[in-house]
Amino acid sequence: MDIRYRQVRKEDGYEWYTLLDRVWRVAYDGIFPQKVFDARDNAKDDRARGFSEEKFLGERKTAYVAEHEGKIVGLMFGTLDSDYEYFRNDYADLVALYVHPEYQGMGIGTALRDIFIEWARGKHADRFVIGVLKDNTKARRVYESWGGTLSEHEHDFVQMKVGYPEVFYTFEIQGK
């Protein structure tokens, strides 16, 4: 399968959020109530209008998409500045890594992770963190298979004023 990886562009906004919301519906079904998905769907046009390269690309942040036959099937956003209090200043953060359900298991997520690692290594990062909902066992198995270490720190990921437990996997960046 021919998958092309490239930096995100402004015109990717609608497709970016369409993919993100599609993966959320599959990954978080049974975790979030339907109203969370509905709210995201209702805000998609506004989110897409607010999409910009500046939001995702810069000296301290990067974003890539994976394309198959001109369609975005995977996305990645990472930064050197983690928003998580415990990891702030010490960890790069792989903030978003999503692959369309029909394309999962084909190495796209691993390739996007590797793009992030190369970028972070080039910025002299020593390690990175990935946050994941505690109940998202599928993603947790992937991060464990990548050699991630489960942190003792937890945090509530808040959606519509409800907290959902989030856990963190940390990774060392080799070959600096």
N, C-alpha and C positions, 0 to 999 in steps of 0.2 A: 504494500500500500504506500502510495506516495504522499507523505505528510511534509508540509512546508512550514518552517518556523520563521517568524519575523516579529520585529517590534510592533507594538500596538500603534494604530493611527486614529486620528480623530473620527474618521468615518466608520470606525469599528464599534462605536458606542451602542447602537441598538442591538447589533448581533452579540456583542459582549454580554449585555444584560439579559438578552434572550437565553443565551447559553447558561449563564450563571443561575437564572431563575429555574431553568429546566433541571439542572443538576440539583439545585436546592430541593425541588419537589420530590425527586427520587431519593436523595440522601437523607432528607429530614422528614419524610413521610412517617407519621407515627410519633415524631418528636415534637414538631411544631403543630399548632392547630391550623386549620384551613385558612383562618383569617390572616395569618402571617403571609401565606402565599398569595392570597387575594390582594393584600395591600401592596406587595411587591409588583404584582401584575399591573395594578392600577397606577403605580408610580413609574412604570418602565419608560414611558415617553419622556417624562421629566428628567429621569436619571440619564437617559441617552442624550438629551439636549445639553446636560451639564458635563458630559463626557469630554475630556480634552487630553491631549498628549501631556500637557503640563501637570495634570493631575497624577499621571502614572509614570512619567519619564523625567529624569533629571540626574543631577550628580549623585544623589543619595537614594534613588528609586528606579526601578525598571519594570517593564511589563512586556510580555510576549504573547502571541497567539500561535496556535497550531491550526493549519488549514488543510483541508482535504477537498479537492475539486472546488476551490474557491469559497468553501464554507468553513467558518470557525468552529472547530471541534474541541479545542482546548484553550485554556487561558492561564496565565500566571502573572501575579503581581508581587513584587518583593521590595523591601526597603532595608536600609542600614539602620533605621531608627524604629525599633519596636515600640508599639503603643502599649504593650503590656508592662505594667509598672515593674514587676520583678526582673524582667529581661531588658529593660531600657538601658541603653548605653553599652551593654555587653554582648548583645546578640543582633545579628542581622535577622530579619523576619520574612519568612516566606508567607506573606499575608493571604494570598489567594492562589489556589491550584485546583482547577476544575476541568474535568474531561467529560464530554458528552457521554451519556450511558452506553450508547451503541459503540463507542470507540474505547471504552475502558478495557484494560488488560492487554493493550497493544503496545505499551511502552511510551505512550504520549506523555503521561504524567511524569514518568521518569526522565524523559528528554527535557521537559520544561523545568523540572527540578535541577537537572544538570546545567541548563542555561543559567539558572539563578545562581548556582554554586560557582560557576566560572566567573560570573559578574561580581559576586560578593568577594571571591578570592582576589580578583583584580582590584578591589577596593580595600584590601587588607583585612577583611573580616576573618576571624578565627573560628567562629561557630554561628549557627543559626537556630531559630526556633520555628516550630509550626504549632499553631493552636488548632484544636479540633474539639467538636462537641463530644463529651464523654460517651454519649450513646451512639455515636457514629462508628460502630465497630468495624465496618468495612474500611473506612479511611484509616482507622487506627492500626488495622492489620497491615496495610500498605506501609505506613510510617515505621512500624516495627520491623517489617521485612527489609526496609532501607537501613536498619541499624540505629534507629532513633532510640534515645533514652527517655523514658517517661519521667517527667519532672514531678517532684512532690507538690508543686504549686498548682492550685486550681483557681478558677476565676468564673464569674457568672457572665455569660454572653446574654445580653438583654435584648429581647424582641418584644415590642408592645408591652413594656413594663413588667415582663416576666423574665426571670433569670434562668438560664439553662447552663448546667455545669460544663465548663470547658477545661480540657486538660492540655498539656504541652509536651511536645517531643523536642528534644535538643539533639543537635548533630554537630560534630566537629568537622571543620573544613580542612581536608587533607591537602598536602602538597603546596602549602603557602611558600 
